[in-house]
Amino acid sequence: MIKVRAYGLAVVAVAAALGLAFVAELLAISHLEFPLFLTAISVTVWYAGAGPGVLAIALSSFGFNYFFTEPRYSFYIAADDRAYFVVFVLFAALIGWFAAKRRRIEQQLAKTNAELQKRTIELEASNKELEAFAYSTSHDLRAPLRHVAGYAELLQKHAAAVLDEKSRRYVAMLLESAKRMGTLIDDLLAFSRIGRTETHNTLVSLEQVVREVLSEVERETDGRDIAWKVGALPSLHGDRAMLRIALHNLIANAVKFTRTRPQAEIEIGSTNGKPDEVVVFVKDNGVGFDMKYVGKLFGVFQRLHRPESFEGTGIGLATVQRIVARHGGRVWAEGSIDGGATFYIAAPKP
């Protein structure tokens, strides 16, 4: 049934072209039959495929020859019109081939797009399941961990007098590990929550956000010699709370990794990027990193320094990347070993 309709379309399209060509001739419009038949062929190939297209080319050739080449109403072609007829047939074949090729490409693209859409839906569902699993697992771990930390503190407080030095060290290590695990769970919950929280976009003044973050960070760095340099910062359209978390993580990282410097130098500013984006950076003169490991920086639980040298859970930069990605932006970093590091955030302009 479908094939009958497809070949029927070829007949109808050529018949319509023939009728319009007769009308044009009655109105004294010359040489309109050529493009009309070519249009009929194109429509047939596009909507019905190659087989009906071949039929349309044959019917158009016969109709063009019989009704519009001299002598008319005969399949004989005069010498003067043979070149004209050959050109028509070649054009008809070329148009048919092009339309068939394009239709096949369109069908392949449509199929690919459908597969990509299906994969995207599956990936989104998988991500949501992973986020829900991480959230519920982290939440359930909190209660027993609180008990471990609480009883370790009680043991340290009440049994310190009867424990020898080695045992007291064991209790201290147990308490420290429990607290570190608690921090890790909190960071993991925060990371998971970012993927689940709805964004509330407004026009955010990054200058004001950075001032707030610096006020908070400076309270935790009393006694350290830090030279702050804050340049002009643009406004950004996004979720203020999330952007504050991202900037706090980057600035806190700069403070942490400059701890070994007699004088830390931390610069926060903006720079030129693509015409349609805002670029903000946080630069420090800290321990830096090896650029061959830059791909690991923004992964969850990825650390380029030993835990005993610099505290942390390895989730901060992954959180920054997730926040920026939710704003349609990108993050990257530049650095060298013992030569400091610069972290960049690029997001669409308001």
C-alpha positions in Angstrom: 0.0 0.0 0.0 2.8 2.4 0.9 4.6 1.6 -2.4 1.4 2.2 -4.4 1.1 5.6 -2.7 4.7 6.4 -3.4 4.5 5.7 -7.1 1.1 7.4 -7.2 2.8 10.5 -5.9 5.2 10.4 -8.9 2.3 10.2 -11.3 0.4 13.0 -9.6 3.4 15.3 -9.3 4.3 14.9 -13.0 0.6 15.4 -14.0 0.4 18.6 -11.9 3.6 19.8 -13.6 2.2 19.0 -17.0 -1.1 20.8 -16.2 0.7 23.9 -14.9 2.9 23.9 -18.0 -0.2 24.0 -20.3 -1.6 26.9 -18.3 1.7 28.7 -18.6 1.6 28.2 -22.3 -1.9 29.5 -22.6 -0.7 32.6 -20.7 2.2 33.0 -23.1 4.8 32.2 -20.5 7.5 30.3 -22.3 10.0 27.7 -21.1 8.3 27.2 -17.8 7.8 23.5 -18.4 11.5 22.8 -17.8 11.6 23.9 -14.1 8.1 22.6 -13.4 9.0 19.0 -14.4 12.3 19.3 -12.4 10.3 20.4 -9.4 8.0 17.4 -9.8 11.0 15.1 -9.8 12.5 16.7 -6.7 9.2 16.5 -4.8 8.8 12.9 -5.7 12.3 11.8 -4.7 12.2 13.8 -1.5 8.9 12.4 -0.2 8.7 9.0 -2.0 12.3 7.9 -2.5 14.5 6.8 -5.4 12.2 4.3 -7.1 9.3 6.7 -7.6 11.9 9.3 -8.5 13.0 7.2 -11.5 9.4 6.9 -12.6 9.0 10.7 -12.3 12.1 11.2 -14.4 10.8 8.8 -17.1 7.3 10.3 -17.2 8.7 13.9 -17.2 11.0 13.0 -20.1 8.1 11.5 -22.1 5.8 14.4 -21.3 8.5 17.0 -22.1 9.3 15.2 -25.4 5.7 14.6 -26.5 4.2 18.0 -25.6 7.0 20.5 -25.7 9.6 19.5 -28.2 9.3 19.8 -32.0 7.5 18.1 -33.7 4.9 18.2 -31.0 2.6 15.2 -30.1 5.3 12.8 -31.3 8.2 11.1 -29.6 10.4 12.0 -32.5 12.9 14.8 -31.6 13.9 17.4 -34.2 17.6 18.0 -34.5 17.3 21.5 -33.2 15.6 20.3 -30.0 17.8 17.3 -29.3 20.4 19.2 -27.3 17.6 20.9 -25.3 16.0 17.5 -24.5 19.4 15.9 -23.5 20.0 18.8 -21.2 16.5 18.3 -19.6 17.2 14.6 -19.1 20.6 15.2 -17.5 19.2 17.9 -15.3 16.4 15.6 -14.3 18.8 12.8 -13.4 21.1 15.2 -11.5 18.2 16.7 -9.5 16.8 13.2 -8.8 20.3 12.0 -7.6 20.8 15.1 -5.4 17.4 14.9 -3.8 17.8 11.1 -3.1 21.2 11.7 -1.6 19.9 14.5 0.6 16.9 12.5 1.7 19.1 9.6 2.7 21.4 12.0 4.7 18.4 13.6 6.4 17.1 10.2 7.3 20.4 9.2 8.8 20.6 12.4 10.7 17.1 11.9 12.1 18.0 8.4 13.1 21.2 9.6 14.8 19.4 12.4 16.6 16.8 10.0 17.9 19.5 7.7 19.2 21.3 10.7 20.8 18.1 11.8 22.4 17.5 8.4 23.8 21.1 8.1 25.1 20.7 11.6 26.7 17.5 10.6 28.4 19.1 7.4 29.7 22.2 9.3 30.8 20.1 11.9 32.7 18.2 9.1 34.4 21.4 7.4 35.4 22.9 10.6 36.7 19.8 11.2 38.8 20.0 7.7 40.2 23.6 8.2 41.0 23.0 11.5 42.7 20.1 10.0 44.7 22.3 7.1 45.7 25.2 9.3 46.8 22.8 11.5 48.8 21.0 8.7 50.6 24.2 6.8 51.2 26.0 9.9 52.6 23.0 10.8 54.7 22.7 7.3 56.2 26.5 7.3 57.0 26.2 10.4 59.1 24.4 8.8 62.1 26.9 5.9 62.8 29.8 8.2 62.2 28.5 10.7 64.7 28.4 7.8 67.2 32.0 6.9 66.4 33.2 10.4 66.8 31.2 11.0 69.9 32.4 7.9 71.7 36.0 8.6 70.6 35.7 12.0 72.2 34.3 10.5 75.4 37.1 7.9 75.5 39.7 10.6 75.0 38.2 12.7 77.8 37.5 10.1 80.4 40.1 7.4 79.8 43.1 9.5 78.9 44.5 9.1 82.5 44.5 5.3 82.3 45.8 5.0 78.7 49.4 4.9 77.8 50.9 7.3 75.2 50.4 4.8 72.3 46.8 4.2 73.2 46.1 7.9 73.5 47.6 8.4 70.0 45.3 5.7 68.7 42.3 7.4 70.1 43.4 10.8 68.7 43.9 9.2 65.2 40.5 7.6 65.4 38.8 10.9 66.3 40.7 12.7 63.6 39.7 10.1 61.0 36.1 10.3 62.1 36.1 14.1 61.7 37.7 13.9 58.3 35.2 11.3 57.2 32.4 13.6 58.5 33.9 16.5 56.4 34.1 14.2 53.4 30.4 13.2 53.8 29.3 16.8 54.1 31.2 17.7 50.9 29.7 14.7 49.1 26.2 15.7 50.2 26.8 19.3 49.1 28.2 18.1 45.7 25.1 15.8 45.2 22.8 18.6 46.3 24.1 20.9 43.6 22.9 18.5 40.9 19.4 18.3 42.5 18.8 21.9 43.5 16.8 24.1 41.3 18.7 27.3 40.2 17.2 30.7 41.0 18.8 33.0 38.4 19.2 36.7 39.0 21.8 39.3 38.0 24.7 38.7 40.4 27.4 41.2 41.3 30.6 39.2 41.5 32.3 42.1 43.2 29.9 41.9 46.1 30.1 38.1 46.3 33.9 38.2 46.4 33.9 40.8 49.1 31.6 38.6 51.2 33.9 35.5 50.6 37.0 37.5 51.4 35.5 38.7 54.7 34.8 35.1 55.6 38.1 33.7 54.5 40.2 36.4 56.2 38.7 35.5 59.6 40.3 32.1 59.2 43.7 33.4 58.1 44.7 35.6 61.1 48.4 36.0 61.4 49.2 35.1 57.8 50.8 37.6 55.5 48.5 37.6 52.4 48.7 40.3 49.7 45.2 40.5 48.2 44.7 42.1 44.8 41.1 42.3 43.6 40.4 43.8 40.2 37.1 44.9 38.6 34.6 42.1 38.4 31.6 41.9 36.1 28.0 40.9 36.9 26.7 37.5 35.9 23.2 36.1 35.4 23.0 33.0 37.6 22.2 31.5 41.0 23.9 33.7 43.6 24.2 31.0 46.3 25.9 28.5 43.8 28.2 31.1 42.4 29.3 32.1 45.9 30.1 28.4 46.7 32.2 28.2 43.5 34.2 31.4 44.3 34.6 30.5 47.9 36.1 27.1 46.9 38.6 28.7 44.5 39.7 31.4 46.9 39.9 29.0 49.8 42.1 26.7 47.6 44.4 29.7 46.8 44.7 30.4 50.6 45.4 26.7 51.3 48.1 26.2 48.7 50.0 29.4 49.5 50.4 28.4 53.1 54.1 27.5 52.6 54.9 30.9 51.2 56.4 33.7 53.5 54.0 36.1 51.7 51.1 34.7 49.8 49.9 36.7 46.8 46.3 36.1 45.6 44.8 37.9 42.7 41.1 37.9 41.7 40.0 39.6 38.6 38.5 39.3 35.1 40.0 38.9 31.7 39.1 38.8 28.0 37.5 35.6 26.7 35.1 34.9 23.8 32.9 37.8 22.8 29.8 36.2 24.4 31.3 35.2 27.7 32.5 36.6 31.0 35.9 35.2 32.3 36.9 35.5 36.0 40.2 34.1 37.4 41.8 33.4 40.8 45.6 33.4 40.7 48.0 32.5 43.4 51.8 32.1 44.0 51.4 28.8 45.8 52.8 25.3 45.2 51.1 25.0 41.8 50.7 21.6 40.0 52.1 19.7 37.1 50.1 20.5 33.9 50.2 16.9 32.7 47.8 16.1 35.5 45.5 19.1 34.8 42.7 16.7 33.5 42.4 15.2 37.0 41.9 18.5 38.8 38.2 18.7 38.5 37.4 15.1 39.2 35.7 13.9 42.3 38.1 12.7 45.0 41.1 13.7 42.8 44.1 15.1 44.7 47.5 16.1 43.3 49.1 16.6 46.7 49.5 14.3 49.7 46.7 14.6 52.4 49.3 15.2 55.1 50.6 18.2 53.2 47.3 19.9 52.4 44.0 19.0 53.9 40.9 18.5 51.8 38.5 15.9 50.4 39.1 16.4 46.6 35.5 17.5 46.0 35.9 21.3 46.0 37.0 21.7 42.3 34.5 19.1 41.1 31.8 21.2 42.8 33.1 24.3 41.0 32.9 22.6 37.7 29.4 21.3 38.3 28.2 24.8 39.3 29.7 26.5 36.3 28.4 23.7 34.0 24.9 24.4 35.3 25.4 28.0 34.3 26.3 27.0 30.8 30.0 27.8 31.3 33.4 26.1 31.5 36.4 26.0 33.9 40.0 25.4 33.3 43.4 25.9 35.1 47.0 26.8 34.4 49.9 26.2 36.6 53.4 24.9 37.2 55.2 23.0 39.9 56.1 25.5 42.7 55.1 28.3 40.3 51.5 29.0 41.4 48.2 28.3 39.7 45.4 30.2 38.0 41.8 29.0 37.9 39.4 30.4 35.3 35.6 30.5 35.2 33.9 31.4 32.0 30.1 31.9 31.8 27.7 33.4 29.2 27.4 37.2 29.4 24.1 38.6 30.9 
